[in-house]
Amino acid sequence: MAEYRLETSWRPVEGSFGCLTFTLFNLSTEALSGFSLAYTSETRIAEKHVCDGGSLKRQVAHFHEFLPPEGLSIPPGGRWRFSVDGLTRAPKHLTAGVKSAYLTLGDGRYVPVAFGPLLLDGRDGAAPPPLLSPDRVEEPYSLLPWPMSLGLKAGGLPDILYPAERTRPDAIKAVSVVVSLYQRLYPTEKVPFSLCAVKSGRAVRFMIESSIAAFAYELRFSAHEIVLSSADAAGRHYGLISLAQLLHGARAEREIFKFPNFGAIADQPRHGWRGCHLDVSRQFYPVSDIMRLIDILAWNKLNIFHWHLTDDEAWRLEIKAYPALTEIGGRRGPDEVLVPQLGDGAETRSGHYRQEEVRQIVAHAAALHIEVVPEIDIPGHSTATLLSLPELVDGQESPDSYRAVQGYSNNALNPAVEFTYEFLGKVFDEMVTLFPSEYIHIGGDEVAKGAWLSSPLCKALMEREKLAGTAELQSYFLKRVKTMLSERGRKLAGWNEVAHGGGVEPDGTLLMAWEKLTVGIELAQGGYDVVMTPGQAYYLDMAQAEAWDEPGASWAGYAPPEHTYAYEAELPEAVQAKLRGIQACIWTENFASRAYFNRLVFPRLSAVAEAAWTPLARKDWDRFAAIVRMWPVL
């Protein structure tokens, strides 16, 4: 049991973002003195603040360190209380409080501190509402995403499905892939397929039909066999997953779901890009978790895994040309170059993906018809990079010349430092050997207004190239990056800010509209291919209800599963052809535990998957809610 515990509460204050009160309890048998208290929290202390009962020693983004009044000694069983009025924004949910805490003692030791959720002082926070509606289905078949066309009649439940006699080896291998997927997702359940004939089962016959669209499939059911037709391996794969889902639901919820004996399904995806993003910079996920998430994407018929590998908080990808990126940039802790953030405590936390692990993950995804699109976030969100490789910094630039988003100062690669491009060239050289994806995502988001303007090198560059301001400097930088990617046979993907300051050439560029729907429309009108990923519906770190006790972020509002499910990210007809698809984003500031991950990501990930696949006219919230209860979580 921890010998110290920190309780935190927030109360609103008129004319400000409210006041935080901290109470540190000494549960040990010795008096506590000569210490400092460090904690991490998304609710940041503003530069202008008033602290009663303590003082802020230092702050780096989400990391805060406070000192008690001089001479304070907390006896065993005693407490130290202090309050802070002056925040950068008002907290809206219980997860906006402390995510980790520790003490630094007078002898230099670091001691962990237990903590609880942020309490709402003086008001009832209200319990979160139910997130799913009661089970109501008109068609008793467990398919998710729901298919384009379906006309079925239920019958007896087969014991198992198996390939018909004389099935080609490639089709048998495809069955084996789906069997293995099912075993990983549902390890205690009976598998849906056997590779051998079973008397109590039903045969599946495979047909190649060139008239069927790419990625599409058809299923025809009779009392004796099932015919799965497709034009390609991806369509066959999706058809097999549909059969596995049908059998899974009919076994798991026999009173609600049935298996068809007659009829047909004709199905194809609504969008070509059906993606899920994962940020592994704020929270590191081991290879086993990445593999399982990819399995879950496959079960939901998603086909893009957007892997956000770098940010201010960490660099997670091994680059052999620059080992410091992970030796320094992959570690956070009290004695590390990168201080603790977002759940880090007294012990150093580290993690990165070795190149052999990346190859395993990419191959695993490819076997499930999922493409891995890597992201290194540049030029902004580069604190971990700059601290790992100080030669990337213009040493003449004022260290506090501007304030970046999320509390990081001077966190952008400098477009006028020529080593920046040598560095990126070597990074890209290694990335293209690891990721065969069509695109490499380069971020391009949230560069602070005023960035680089105090850099003498940038001033000279602006004069030479006739550039005005931060946005045009970024455009210059990204144009060079796009050329570097093209030379390596890759296309540029980025967030919607890539279009700022003149942007880059739209041809061969894919931009993700995260701020709002109108931004996606503007990008398409500017000639860019667009993936819609609006924070208001598809950011899965957003809270699912307004209630204080519902976990998550709130800057984009809140998004209950029904809202995410119903949201339509379509573009006007004139630019509809520029819409490549849609994507869920998992930003992990609030995911300090597996429980919070599962509560926030599911079932909304499946809701985005159905929006990406199923035509609007075929969507049905009640049916979705009944089916998704049976779907796997991390």
N, C-alpha and C positions, 0 to 999 in steps of 0.2 A: 504494500500500500504506500502511495506517495506521502511524504512527510509534509508537503505543502500543497495547498489548493487555492485556486484563483476563481472567484465568482465575479461576473460582470453583468451590469444592467445598464439600460439606456432609458432616458426619459426625454420627451420633447421639450424644447425651450423656444419660446416665441422669439422670432428674429434670428434664429440660428438653426443648425442641423442637429441640435440637441446636445445632451450631456451624457458622457459615459462615467459610470462609477465602478471602480475596481476595489475588491477586497481580497487581500492575501491572508490566508489562515496559516498559522504556524502549528502544524499537527505533530511536530517532533518533540523530543524531550529536552531540547536545548534552546537557549535564546538565539534569535537571529539578528545579526547586525552586520554592517559593513558590506552590504550586498547591492546588487541591481536586479531588476526584474525585466526580462525580455519576453515579448510575445509576438505572434504574427496574427494579423487580422486584415480582412478586406476593408473594414471600416478604418480609414486612415485619419490620423491626427493632422489638422491643417497647420500650415506654417504659423498663422496667427491663432493662438489658442490661449486659454487660461487654465492652469493646472493648480488645483487646490490640494495640498497634502503631499506633493511630490514634484518632480521636474523631469522633463524629457531630455535624456542624455543624447540620444541619436535616433534617427529614423532613416531607413532605406526601403522605399516602396512600402511593402506590407509589414516590414520588421520595425518594431518599436522597442526602445529600451528606456526604462524609467528608473530614477534614483529616489529613494526615500528622503525625508528631511534629514539633515546632518545630525548624527548622533542617535538616530532612532534605533531602538532595540525592541524586538517583538518577543515577548516571553512565551514559553510553551503554552499553547492554548490561546494565545493572543492573536491579534490581527492588525493589519495596516490597511487603511482605506484612503484612497485618493480619487479625485474626480477631474475630468477634462471636459471643458466646454470649448468647442472649436473643432469641427470635423469637416472633411471634404465633401461628405454627403450623409444624409440621414439613413441609418439602417432600416430595412423593411422586414427582415426575416431573422429568425433565430440563428441561422448560419452566418450572419454578418458579424458575429463576435469573434472571440479568440479561437484560433485553430491549433495553437501550440504555445507552450510557455516553459520557461526555465529560469533559474536564478544563477547569477554569477557571484560566487562567494568571495570573501576577502582574500582567500588563499589561491584564487584562480580556478577553483573547481566549478563545474557546471552541474546543477542539480535539477532534475525534471520537476515540473509543477503540474499537478492535475488541474483540470478545468471543466466547466460546464458550458452549456449553450448560453447565448445572450438572452437575458431576461428583460421583459418589458415592464418597466417600473410604473406602478400605479394604474395599469390598465389591463383588462382581460384580452389576451392575445387571440382568442377564439380558436377553436379546433379546426383543423383542415377539413374540407368537405370530401365526400367520396369521389374518387377519380374515375370510376367506371360505372356505367349504368347496369341494372340487372340484366340477366341473361334473357335476350329476346331474339329469336332467329326465325325467319320465314322459310329459308332453305337450309336444311340440316346438314351442311357440309363444311368441314373445317378447312378452309382455304384462305391463306393470307400471304400476299395480297390476293384480293378477290379477282377472278379472271374476267376477261373481256366479254366472254359469252359462255353460258352454261345452261344446259337442259338435261336434267338427270332424274332418274327414278331410283329410290333406295331399295336395297334388297338385303340378302344375307351377308354377314360379315365374314370375309375370307380369313383363314388363319394366317396367311402370309402371301406375299406376291413373289414371283420368280420369273426369270427370263424363259421365254418359250424355247422349244427345241430348235437347234440350228441358229441360235442368236449369235451374231458376230462377236468376236473377242473384244472389240472396242466398246460395244454396248454393255457387255458383261462387266468390263472394267468401270464403266460409268455407273452401273448399279452398285458396284463395290465401293466407289467413292461416296455415294449417298448413304449406303449402309454405315460406313465408317463415320460420316458426319453425324448421322442420327445417334450412333453409339456414344459419341463424344458429348452430344447435347443432352441425351436422355440415357445415361449409363445404366439405370436400373429397369428400363422398359424393354419389352420384347421388340426386336428389330422388325422393320416393315418388309424387308426383302431377304430372300435366300438366293444364293447363286445356283442351287440345285432345285429340281422339281420336287414339289411337296403335294401329296394327294389332296390334302385339305386346303390347299392354296389356290391361287388363280394365276394363270400365265400372263406375262406381258410380252407382246410381240412388237418389235421395233420396225418402223418403216421410215425410209428417207423419201421425203416429198419436196422436190425442188420448188414447187409452187408456194410453199409456206414461207413466210417472211423470215428474215434473220432474227434469231433469238426467240422465235415463236414456237409453239407446239400445239398439237391437237391430241386429245384423248377420247377414244371411243370405247364404251363399256358394253359388254354382253355378259350373259350368265357364265360363259366358259373362258373368256379371255378379255384382256385389255389391249388395245392397239395404241401405241404411242408413236405419233408421226412428227417429224421435224426435218428441217433442211440442214441443220448444223448441230454441233455438239452442245452448244450453249442451250439451244431450245430443248434438246433431249434432257439435259441436266435439269432445267426448270420443270419439265414434265415429270421427271422422277421425284423431285422435291414435292410437287403437288400430290403425287400418289402417296408419298410418305406422310404428308400432312393429313390427307383424307383418312388414312388408316389410323394415324395417331389419335385424331379427334374421336373417331368412331369407337376406339378402344377405351379412351380416357373418360369420355362423357357419353355413355351409351344411351342415356335418356334424352340427350339433346342432338347428338350428331350421328350420322349414318354413313354407310359406304354405298356408293352407287352400283347397281347391277345393270342398268341400261341408260343410254343417253350419251352425250358428248360434251366436251369442253374444248373451246377454241380460245387460245390465249396468246397475247403478246404484250410486251411492255409499252406503257404510254410514253416513257422518256428513255433516251439512250444513256444518260448519266443519272445514275441512282446511287447517291453517295452517302458516306458517313465519314466525318472528320473526327480525329481524336488528338487532343493536345497532351503530349507526354512530357512537356517541359515543366509545367507547374507540379504535376504529380507523375512519377515514373511508374510505368506498368511493366512487369516482367514479361518475357517472351510468351509464357503460358497464357497470360491474360490477353495478349495481342492475338494469339492463335484462336482463343475462344471467342473473342469479339468478332474475328473474321468468320468463324463458323456461324455465329448468330446472324451476321450480315447475309451469308449464303442462305440460311434458312428463310430469311425475309426477302430473298431474291434481289438484294442490293448488289451492285457490281463495281463500286469504287470504294476503296479505302484510302482516304486522304490523311496522311500521317504527318502531323505537325510536330517536327523533330527539334526545332530550336525556338527560343524566345528569350526575353530578358532573364528569365529565371534559370535557364539551363540550356546546354547544347548536348543532345543525346545521341548523335550519330558519329561512330568512329570514322575519323579522317586520318589516314596514315601519314599524310604529308604534314599534318599539324596535330600531333598527339595532345598538345596542351588544351585543345578544344574540349576534350572530355576529361583530361587529368585535372584541369582547373574548372572548366565550364560545366562539367557534369557532377560537381560536388557542391553541397551547401552545408554550412555548419558554423558554429561559433568561432572556430579557428581557421575557417576556409576563406578564400578570396571572396566568394559569394556568401553573403550572410544568410541565415535561415529565412525561409519564406513559406507561407501557406501550408502549415502543418509540420515544418521542421522544428525539432526541439533541441535538447542538450547534446544529442549525438549527431555526428555528421551523417547526412543522407546522400547517397550517390547512386548513379545508375546511367548506363548508356548501352547502346546496341552495337555489339561487335559486328563486323562485316559478314562473318559467316552466319550469324544469327539473322541478319537482314535477308540474306539469300534464302535461308530456310523459310522465313515469313513470306517473302515474295513468291516462292515456289508453292507454299501451302495455299496462298490466295489464288494463284493461277490455276491450281487444280480444281478450285471451286468457282472458276470463271469470274474472279474478282481481280481488278487491276489496282496495284498499290501506287498511289501518286504521292511522292515525298514533298515535304515543304521545309525549306530553310527560310526563316522570316528575315528579309532584308528590305531596305536598308535600316528601318526602325526595328524596335524590339530586339536589339543586339547587345544588350549589356553583358551577357555571358561571353559573347564573342570578343568584345572589346577588352574585357578584363583578362581574357585568356591570351590575347595577342595585342599587347599595348602598342605595337608598331603600326597598328591600324589607325591610331588616334593622331590627329593634328595637334602636336604638343603646344602650338601657339594659341589654340582655341581656349577661351575661358571655360574652366571646368563646370561652371554653373550658368552658362550663357542662356539656357532656356530650360523650361520644365516640361518633361515629356509626360505622356499619358501614364496612368497607373503609378505615378510617383517616381519614375526613373529619369534622371538628368542625363543629357547628352548621350542618348542610347542608340544613335544611328551611325551606321558606317558612313564615312566621309567620301563623297563623290570625287573629291579633288586629291585624295591620297592615292597615288598610283598603285601602291601595294594592295589596295582594296581589290583591284581587278586581277592581279597576280594570284592573290589568295582565293578569290572566287573561282578562277579558272582551274586551280588544282582541286578545289572542292567539287566542282562540276565534273571534272575528269573522273573522280572516284565514284560520284553518284551515278553516272551513266553506266558504269559497269555493274552496279547493284540493282538499279531500277530500270527495267525495259519499258517503262510507261511512256506514252506519247508526250505527256506534259511533266515538267518540273515546276512546282509551285514555289514562287519566290516571295510570297507575302505582299509587301508593298503597302501595308496598312499603317495608319496611325503614326506617321511621322509628325512630330510636334511642329506647330506653326513657329517659325523663327529658327528652326534647326539650321545649323551651319553658317548662319549669317555673321557670326563673330570669328569665323575661321579665315585667317589670311589666305590660305590656299584656295578656299571656296570663293573669296572675293576676287582673286585673280582669275579663277575659272569663269565666274559670272561675267567679268569684263571681257575676257577673251571670246566666250561663246555667246555673248549678248543675252544672258539669262537674268531673269528678274524673280528673286524670291525662292523660298524653299520648294514650292511645288515644281517650278521649272528645273531646279537642280535635281530633284528626284526623277523627273522625266528624262533628263540627260543621263542619269545613272542607269535607269531601267532600260533605256534604248541600248546602251552598251551591254547590259546583261542579256537582253533578248538576242543580240547578235552573237554573244558568246554561247548561248544555248543552241541557236540555229547552227553554229559551226560544229556542234556536237550532236546534231540530229534530233534535237528536242524542241518542243514548243513551250512558250511561257504561259503559265497560269498564275493568277494573283487575285488579291482582294480588290474591291471596286475602286479603291484610291489609286490604283495603278493608272487610271485614266486622268488623274489630276495633272495640271501644268502642261497640258499637251499630250500626255499619255505616251503610248507606244503605238506602233503600227498595228491596227486591229487584226489584219490578216495573220492567222496563226496564233492569235492570243485568246485565251479564255479567262474571263473575269467572273468572280463570284460576288453577287450583290447581297451584302449582309445587313446594310443599314435599313433599307425599306424597299418596298416594291417599286416605287417611282425611280429609284436609282437603277434598278435593273432595266426599266424601260428606257431610261436615258442612255445607258450603256449600249443597249441593242440599237437604238437610233443612231448611235455613234459608230456602228459597224462591228461591235465586239460580239463574239459568241458569249453567252451568259449562262451561268448556273445560279439559280435562285436559292439563297440560304438566309432568308430574313430572320433577324434576331427575334422578332415578335412572335414567331411561330416555330421555327426550326432550330433555335439555339436551345439545346436540351439542358443547359445549366440554369435557365430561367425557372423561377418558382412556378408551381402548377396551380397556385391559389394565392389570393391576397392575404390570407391569414398569416399572422406572425409565426405560428408554429409550423408553417409549410417551408421546407428548406429550399434554398436556391438563391440566385441573384435576382435583381429587379430592375436594372437600368432600362430594359426593353419592355417592362411590364411583366405580366405573368401569363402563362400559357397552359391552361388545363388540357389534358389529352384530347378532349373533344374539339377544342379550338385548333390544336395542331392538326388533327385529322381533317377538319373541314376546310382548312386554309387552302386557297387556290393561288398558286404563284404563277399564274399565266400572264403572258404579254399580249398587247394588242395585235390584232390580226396582221397589221402591216409589218410587224417585226417578229411575229411568232416563230419564224424559221430560225431566228438567232437563239432561241431558247434550247440549250442542250439538255437541261434537266434540272433536278433539284437535289438538295443535300441537307442532311442533319449535321449539326456541329456540336461536339462535346468538348467544351472548355472546362478545365478541371480545377479551377480555383476553389470551388465548393465541394470537391469530391475527396475530402480527406479520409473517407472510409468507404469500404465496399457497399455498405448499406445505403449510403447517400447516392453512390453511383447508380445502384439498381433502382432506387426510388425515383430518381430524376430522369434517367435514360429510358426506362421502360414504364409504360407501354408506348411512349411517344416515338421511339425509334421505329417501331412497327407502323405507327400512324404515318410517318413520313414515307416509309417504304410503300404503303398502300397508295399514298398520293402520287408517288413516282411511277407506279405500275398501272393502277386501275383507272379506267375512264371515270370522269366525274359522275356520269349518270349511273354508274354501277356501285358507287360507294354507299355504305349504310353503317352508320355509327353503332347502332344496337347490335348488329351482327358482328362487327369488328370487336366490340367490347366483350362479347361472349367468347369469341375465339382466342383473343390475345391473352386471356388468363392462363392458357395452357402453354404459352410460348416461353422459351428459355431466357434466363437472365445471366449476367456475368457471374 
